[in-house]
């Protein structure tokens, strides 16, 4: 099953990269770069969110009374 999925992905990739219409080729390249950019942005936002939670918890633990978290 997995090999069939890979074969389908390869066929689609070959079809789009070797398409005879230059506009389709250009649009395919633009979409691939946009997806790459958005995936990097999502990872950075997730890391930023984790850092923000850690910093917020640290701030709450440092306020008197120490080591007590209240909402």
PyMOL commands that set and color helices and strands:
alter all, ss='L'
color gray80, all
select helices_A, chain A and resi 2-17+22-62
alter helices_A, ss='H'
color red, helices_A
deselect
rebuild
show_as cartoon
